[in-house]
Amino acid sequence: MRADAAGSGWGAALARFRRQRVSRVAAGALVLVLATALGADCLASDLPLLLSFQGELYVLPGIRRPGKLRQHDNHTLRRAIARTGRGWAVYPLIPFGPEQTQPGGRLDITSPPGTGEHLLGTDDVGRDVAAQLVHGARVALLVGLFAVAIYVLIGLALGALAGSLRGPVDHLVGWAVAVMLTFPTFLLIMVIQGLLSSQSIWGLMLVIGLTGWAGVARLVRGEVLRIRARPHVEAARCLGASGWRVLRVHVLPGAMGPVAVAATFGMASAILMETGLSFLGFGPDAPSWGRLLGVAQLNRSAWWLTLFPGLAIFVTVLSYNFLAEALQDGLDPHHRARLPRDWAAGARRSEVVSEHPSSIAREPTD
């Protein structure tokens, strides 16, 4: 019965998701962002994907970084191959690296879109905007995925312990949650980032994960307390099931739906947090959308430095929010597939009540 209930909940969520066009578009946008992040080194690189040069074959030299190509990029290699007539290369779609400032010995400073091979222009030191957007997608998704995974695991463990053990453990976890919620999360992370000697993406993910678990812990505790009072949990206790088995088999599976919704919303929040920190100069030392917005603040006339990263952030965060709302609606019993029919029945009942108020007393209630 418990498995059927869980399956019906996730099945309803999937069915509702398939019916909503906006949710499908959001999922497609996130798949595109994910594919861009996974293939960033193949989409935008200062070295070819495949290269036959000076009698040697190089496969993905932009990732492996061989020493013999240290002084070369796509432009110098293209000229060398054209001059000697020997060798060949397969170049990436964006022939620039995210940190490349002098491609082929040139320095293009704040070039608008369409200048040369820079489809989306360059920033104030000549770095290609498209290359930074592609590699910034990897930073955004890494922060959103791993930071949320860290604080969901912490919140899930603490909330489950507090809701199942109660007593001193519940009071201790509640006190810790209250303390964490007292501090503004963004300001707390900014202070911690400022105190760190180096700002790496892994450090940022760890800081966000260690400071964002309070909301998940409070949510899981409430769900555990709610599910523990259900008849099938009481029946399992009467049959002699241990407290750990009751928690693992009968309680936690029912709490995973709200946790999944909170995690999806949390990914959008983590991306916004990383963007804001990078904008203020407290983000990781890596190409990111927030860093581009920070450069745009110092170059107000370079509209492309605001437009393109702003669109990337907007589409990604909005897609996460749409997915979370679709998942929430699907898992909520009040938003199942028969909801439109219930609405119609409620509307008909309202019409009857407005015409015959005395029918309220005679109509049976649920």
MARKE-112153 format. One record per residue (C-alpha): x, y, z. Coordinates in steps of 0.2 Angstrom, whole numbers, padded with zeros to 4 digits, always signed. Layout:
<sites>
XYZ/...
</sites>
This chain:
<sites>
+0000+0000+0000/+0014+0012+0005/+0023+0008-0012/+0007+0011-0022/+0004+0028-0013/+0022+0033-0017/+0021+0028-0034/+0004+0036-0037/+0011+0052-0030/+0026+0052-0042/+0016+0046-0056/+0003+0060-0054/+0018+0072-0054/+0025+0065-0070/+0007+0066-0078/+0005+0084-0073/+0022+0088-0079/+0018+0081-0096/+0002+0090-0098/+0010+0107-0095/+0019+0115-0110/+0028+0127-0099/+0036+0113-0089/+0041+0104-0105/+0049+0120-0112/+0058+0123-0095/+0065+0105-0095/+0071+0107-0112/+0080+0123-0108/+0088+0115-0093/+0093+0100-0104/+0101+0113-0116/+0110+0121-0101/+0116+0105-0095/+0123+0099-0112/+0132+0116-0114/+0140+0114-0097/+0145+0096-0100/+0152+0100-0117/+0160+0117-0113/+0177+0112-0117/+0172+0106-0134/+0161+0121-0138/+0173+0135-0133/+0191+0132-0133/+0207+0141-0138/+0214+0124-0145/+0206+0113-0159/+0196+0097-0155/+0207+0087-0166/+0224+0092-0172/+0237+0085-0184/+0252+0096-0182/+0271+0093-0184/+0268+0074-0187/+0258+0072-0171/+0240+0069-0168/+0232+0078-0154/+0214+0073-0147/+0206+0086-0137/+0221+0096-0133/+0211+0110-0125/+0208+0098-0111/+0224+0089-0110/+0235+0104-0113/+0251+0096-0121/+0267+0106-0118/+0271+0107-0136/+0255+0118-0140/+0258+0129-0125/+0262+0144-0136/+0248+0141-0149/+0230+0144-0150/+0217+0141-0164/+0223+0157-0174/+0242+0153-0173/+0239+0135-0178/+0227+0140-0192/+0241+0152-0199/+0255+0139-0197/+0245+0125-0206/+0241+0137-0220/+0259+0142-0221/+0267+0125-0221/+0252+0116-0230/+0254+0101-0219/+0242+0096-0205/+0224+0098-0202/+0213+0103-0187/+0194+0102-0182/+0190+0119-0173/+0177+0121-0160/+0161+0131-0163/+0168+0146-0153/+0187+0146-0156/+0191+0156-0140/+0195+0151-0122/+0185+0159-0108/+0201+0167-0101/+0209+0170-0118/+0213+0189-0119/+0225+0189-0134/+0220+0177-0147/+0233+0176-0161/+0243+0190-0154/+0228+0203-0155/+0220+0212-0141/+0201+0216-0144/+0195+0227-0130/+0176+0228-0127/+0171+0224-0145/+0152+0223-0149/+0144+0207-0155/+0148+0202-0173/+0166+0209-0172/+0177+0197-0181/+0174+0179-0174/+0167+0186-0158/+0148+0182-0160/+0143+0190-0144/+0157+0202-0142/+0171+0204-0129/+0173+0211-0112/+0184+0225-0106/+0200+0214-0108/+0196+0206-0124/+0189+0189-0117/+0175+0182-0128/+0158+0183-0121/+0151+0168-0129/+0165+0157-0122/+0163+0164-0105/+0144+0161-0106/+0147+0143-0111/+0160+0139-0097/+0149+0150-0085/+0135+0137-0087/+0146+0124-0080/+0150+0134-0064/+0131+0138-0062/+0126+0120-0063/+0140+0114-0052/+0136+0126-0038/+0117+0123-0040/+0119+0104-0040/+0133+0100-0027/+0129+0114-0015/+0111+0109-0014/+0116+0091-0012/+0127+0095+0003/+0113+0105+0012/+0099+0093+0008/+0109+0078+0015/+0113+0088+0031/+0095+0094+0032/+0088+0077+0029/+0099+0069+0042/+0096+0082+0056/+0077+0084+0052/+0075+0065+0052/+0084+0063+0069/+0074+0077+0077/+0057+0071+0071/+0060+0053+0076/+0070+0054+0092/+0062+0070+0099/+0067+0075+0116/+0084+0083+0118/+0089+0079+0100/+0074+0089+0094/+0078+0103+0105/+0096+0104+0100/+0092+0103+0081/+0078+0116+0083/+0090+0128+0092/+0103+0125+0078/+0090+0129+0065/+0085+0145+0074/+0103+0151+0075/+0106+0147+0057/+0090+0156+0051/+0095+0171+0062/+0109+0176+0050/+0105+0182+0032/+0112+0168+0022/+0119+0179+0008/+0128+0190+0020/+0135+0176+0030/+0142+0167+0014/+0149+0184+0009/+0158+0186+0025/+0165+0168+0025/+0171+0170+0007/+0180+0186+0011/+0189+0177+0026/+0195+0163+0015/+0212+0165+0007/+0207+0158-0010/+0190+0158-0018/+0187+0142-0028/+0171+0134-0034/+0173+0119-0023/+0175+0131-0008/+0159+0141-0013/+0149+0125-0015/+0155+0119+0002/+0150+0136+0010/+0133+0137+0003/+0130+0119+0008/+0135+0121+0026/+0124+0137+0028/+0108+0132+0019/+0103+0116+0028/+0091+0124+0041/+0076+0126+0030/+0077+0108+0024/+0079+0102+0042/+0064+0111+0047/+0054+0104+0033/+0060+0086+0035/+0056+0087+0054/+0038+0092+0050/+0036+0079+0037/+0043+0065+0049/+0031+0070+0063/+0016+0071+0051/+0020+0054+0043/+0024+0045+0060/+0006+0048+0065/-0002+0039+0050/-0010+0022+0053/+0002+0011+0043/+0017+0018+0053/+0008+0014+0069/+0004-0004+0062/+0022-0006+0058/+0027-0002+0076/+0014-0014+0083/+0021-0028+0072/+0038-0025+0080/+0047-0015+0067/+0062-0006+0075/+0063+0013+0075/+0077+0013+0062/+0066+0002+0050/+0051+0013+0053/+0060+0028+0049/+0069+0021+0034/+0055+0011+0026/+0039+0019+0031/+0043+0038+0035/+0057+0044+0024/+0050+0039+0007/+0035+0049+0011/+0045+0064+0015/+0055+0064-0001/+0042+0073-0012/+0043+0089-0002/+0062+0088-0001/+0063+0086-0020/+0053+0101-0022/+0064+0111-0010/+0079+0105-0018/+0073+0111-0035/+0069+0128-0029/+0086+0128-0020/+0096+0125-0036/+0088+0141-0043/+0093+0150-0026/+0110+0143-0027/+0113+0149-0044/+0107+0167-0040/+0118+0167-0024/+0133+0162-0034/+0129+0175-0047/+0127+0189-0034/+0143+0184-0025/+0153+0184-0042/+0145+0201-0046/+0152+0208-0030/+0169+0200-0032/+0167+0186-0019/+0163+0172-0031/+0175+0158-0038/+0190+0163-0048/+0182+0155-0064/+0172+0161-0079/+0154+0164-0072/+0139+0174-0077/+0140+0185-0062/+0157+0190-0066/+0152+0196-0083/+0138+0207-0075/+0151+0214-0063/+0162+0219-0079/+0146+0226-0086/+0144+0238-0071/+0161+0246-0075/+0157+0247-0094/+0139+0254-0095/+0140+0257-0114/+0144+0238-0117/+0125+0233-0117/+0130+0215-0122/+0139+0212-0106/+0122+0214-0097/+0110+0207-0109/+0118+0189-0113/+0122+0184-0095/+0106+0191-0089/+0096+0181-0101/+0106+0165-0096/+0103+0168-0078/+0084+0172-0081/+0081+0157-0092/+0090+0145-0080/+0082+0151-0064/+0065+0152-0071/+0066+0135-0078/+0071+0128-0061/+0056+0137-0053/+0044+0130-0066/+0050+0113-0064/+0049+0114-0045/+0031+0121-0046/+0026+0107-0058/+0033+0094-0046/+0024+0102-0031/+0008+0103-0040/+0009+0085-0045/+0014+0079-0028/+0000+0089-0019/-0016+0079-0018/-0026+0094-0021/-0018+0096-0038/-0021+0079-0046/-0028+0075-0063/-0046+0076-0057/-0044+0094-0051/-0052+0102-0065/-0067+0091-0063/-0068+0096-0044/-0067+0114-0049/-0082+0111-0061/-0091+0102-0047/-0087+0116-0035/-0093+0129-0047/-0110+0120-0049/-0112+0118-0031/-0109+0137-0028/-0123+0141-0041/-0135+0129-0032/-0131+0137-0015/-0133+0155-0022/-0150+0150-0029/-0156+0139-0014/-0146+0144+0002/-0157+0131+0012/-0149+0117+0002/-0133+0119+0013/-0140+0111+0028/-0147+0096+0018/-0131+0093+0008/-0119+0080+0016/-0102+0085+0019/-0085+0076+0016/
</sites>
